[in-house]
């Protein structure tokens, strides 16, 4: 397995975990949840794992605090709907913590295949615990 493949597999599980977490948090169901930025309810399969800081930087790629369930329109069409995302992040984490998150984007992080495989196993367990 290549590093790119390992990263992709890990992201697929992480996105599933985030969407499941947010569905349960916002609706109490595993089948649907609210978009973090527009607040509309969508079926689980219509939601995506949307990043607070665009660009999918390694340093924040798998940050549970910085990835939330978003609809396609907000995540892709509105390029993350950043003004709403930012407002909600300040509401949920506070201004100081959000500033720290933004600063963390600049950190350099390199992945190794074994590290991604280990992270994927941890995410699978978290997902199983939610179900």
C-alpha positions as CSV (number, residue, x, y, z in Angstrom):
1,X,0.0,0.0,0.0
2,X,1.3,3.5,-0.9
3,X,1.2,6.5,1.4
4,X,-1.5,8.0,-0.8
5,X,-3.7,4.9,-0.6
6,X,-3.2,4.7,3.2
7,X,-4.2,8.4,3.6
8,X,-7.3,7.9,1.4
9,X,-8.4,4.8,3.4
10,X,-7.9,6.6,6.7
11,X,-9.8,9.7,5.4
12,X,-12.7,7.5,4.3
13,X,-13.1,6.1,7.8
14,X,-12.5,9.4,9.5
15,X,-15.2,11.1,7.3
16,X,-17.6,8.3,8.1
17,X,-16.9,8.7,11.9
18,X,-17.3,12.5,11.8
19,X,-20.6,12.3,9.9
20,X,-21.9,9.6,12.3
21,X,-20.8,11.6,15.3
22,X,-22.5,14.7,14.0
23,X,-25.7,12.9,13.0
24,X,-26.0,11.5,16.5
25,X,-25.2,14.8,18.1
26,X,-27.7,16.9,16.0
27,X,-30.6,14.5,15.4
28,X,-30.0,11.5,17.6
29,X,-30.2,9.3,14.6
30,X,-27.5,7.6,12.5
31,X,-29.5,8.0,9.3
32,X,-29.5,11.9,9.1
33,X,-27.9,14.9,10.5
34,X,-27.6,18.7,10.3
35,X,-25.0,20.5,8.1
36,X,-22.7,22.3,10.5
37,X,-22.9,25.5,8.4
38,X,-26.4,25.8,7.0
39,X,-28.3,23.8,9.7
40,X,-30.4,21.9,7.2
41,X,-31.0,18.2,7.8
42,X,-29.6,15.7,5.2
43,X,-29.4,12.0,4.9
44,X,-26.1,10.5,6.2
45,X,-24.9,9.7,2.7
46,X,-25.5,13.2,1.5
47,X,-23.2,14.7,4.2
48,X,-19.4,15.1,3.8
49,X,-16.6,15.7,6.3
50,X,-15.9,19.4,5.8
51,X,-12.8,21.1,7.1
52,X,-12.9,24.4,9.1
53,X,-9.6,25.4,7.4
54,X,-9.7,24.7,3.7
55,X,-7.0,22.9,1.9
56,X,-6.8,19.6,3.8
57,X,-3.4,20.4,5.4
58,X,-1.8,17.3,7.0
59,X,-1.5,19.1,10.3
60,X,-5.3,19.4,10.6
61,X,-6.5,16.7,8.2
62,X,-7.7,14.4,10.9
63,X,-8.6,16.9,13.6
64,X,-11.9,16.0,15.2
65,X,-12.4,19.6,16.4
66,X,-11.9,21.0,12.9
67,X,-14.0,18.6,10.7
68,X,-17.8,18.6,10.8
69,X,-20.6,17.2,8.8
70,X,-21.4,19.5,5.9
71,X,-23.8,19.3,2.9
72,X,-22.3,19.2,-0.6
73,X,-23.5,22.8,-1.3
74,X,-21.8,24.3,1.7
75,X,-18.6,22.2,1.6
76,X,-18.0,22.3,-2.2
77,X,-20.4,24.9,-3.7
78,X,-19.6,27.5,-1.1
79,X,-16.0,26.4,-0.5
80,X,-16.7,25.4,3.1
81,X,-19.1,28.3,3.8
82,X,-16.3,29.8,5.9
83,X,-18.1,32.8,7.4
84,X,-20.8,30.5,8.9
85,X,-18.2,27.8,9.8
86,X,-16.1,30.4,11.6
87,X,-19.1,31.8,13.5
88,X,-20.1,28.3,14.6
89,X,-16.6,27.4,15.6
90,X,-16.4,30.5,17.9
91,X,-19.7,29.5,19.4
92,X,-18.6,25.9,20.1
93,X,-14.9,26.5,21.0
94,X,-14.4,30.1,21.8
95,X,-12.4,32.8,20.0
96,X,-9.0,32.0,21.6
97,X,-9.2,28.2,20.7
98,X,-10.3,29.0,17.2
99,X,-7.3,31.3,16.8
100,X,-5.1,28.4,18.0
101,X,-6.6,26.1,15.4
102,X,-6.0,28.6,12.6
103,X,-2.4,28.9,13.7
104,X,-2.0,25.1,13.8
105,X,-2.6,25.0,10.0
106,X,1.0,26.3,9.5
107,X,2.5,23.3,11.3
108,X,4.3,20.7,9.2
109,X,3.2,17.1,9.6
110,X,4.3,14.1,7.6
111,X,2.5,10.8,7.6
112,X,3.9,7.3,7.6
113,X,1.9,4.4,6.3
114,X,2.0,2.5,9.6
115,X,0.9,5.6,11.5
116,X,-2.1,6.0,9.1
117,X,-3.0,2.4,9.5
118,X,-2.9,2.7,13.3
119,X,-5.0,5.9,13.1
120,X,-7.5,4.1,10.9
121,X,-7.9,1.3,13.4
122,X,-8.5,3.8,16.2
123,X,-11.1,5.6,14.0
124,X,-12.8,2.3,13.2
125,X,-13.1,1.6,17.0
126,X,-14.5,5.0,17.7
127,X,-17.1,4.5,14.9
128,X,-18.0,1.1,16.3
129,X,-18.4,2.6,19.8
130,X,-20.9,5.1,18.3
131,X,-23.0,2.5,16.6
